[in-house]
């Protein structure tokens, strides 16, 4: 029974998604560009007021 539990746990580990799936330099740069664009839009909006 203990052996079956170990096998079941090991099998389930294979199907877990990685924690840092999107933690790579390309994704980080893309996110930063999107944040920068959003900040520029806000800055532009407040400059017009």
Secondary structure as the mmCIF struct_conf table of DSSP 4:
data_model
#
loop_
_struct_conf.conf_type_id
_struct_conf.id
_struct_conf.beg_label_comp_id
_struct_conf.beg_label_asym_id
_struct_conf.beg_label_seq_id
_struct_conf.end_label_comp_id
_struct_conf.end_label_asym_id
_struct_conf.end_label_seq_id
HELX_RH_AL_P HELX_RH_AL_P1 UNK A 2 UNK A 13
TURN_TY1_P TURN_TY1_P1 UNK A 14 UNK A 15
BEND BEND1 UNK A 16 UNK A 16
HELX_LH_PP_P HELX_LH_PP_P1 UNK A 17 UNK A 18
TURN_TY1_P TURN_TY1_P2 UNK A 19 UNK A 22
BEND BEND2 UNK A 24 UNK A 24
HELX_RH_AL_P HELX_RH_AL_P2 UNK A 25 UNK A 48
#
